[in-house]
C-alpha cells in the first residue's frame, strides 16, 4: 500500500504541478500581455500625440503663411482700388473736357459762320460801293468833259 500511496501522491503532485505551472504560465502571459499592451498603448499614444502636435504646428505655419498672403493681397487690392478711383476720376475729367470741347467747337462754328456772313456782307457792300464809285467817276469825267 505504501507503494500505491506514493504513486498516487506523485501523480497528484504531478497533476497539481502541471495545473499550477499552466496557471502560472497563463498569469505570467496575461501580465506580460497587459504590460506589453500598456507599453504599446502608451507608446502609440505618445506617437499619436507627437504626430498631432506636428500636424497642428504645420497647420499653424500654413495659416500664418496664408495670413501673410492675405495681407499682401489686401494691399494689392487697395492699390487696385486706388488705381480704379484714379481711372474713374480721369474718365470723368475727360468726359467734362469732351463736353467743353464740343461747346467750344459749336461756338467756333457759330463765330466762323458769323464772320463769313459779315465778310460776305462786307464784300457785297464793297462791291456795291466800288460800282457806285466807278459810276460816280464816270459821271465826273463826263461832267468835266462837258464843262
Secondary structure as UniProt FT lines:
FT   HELIX           2..146
//
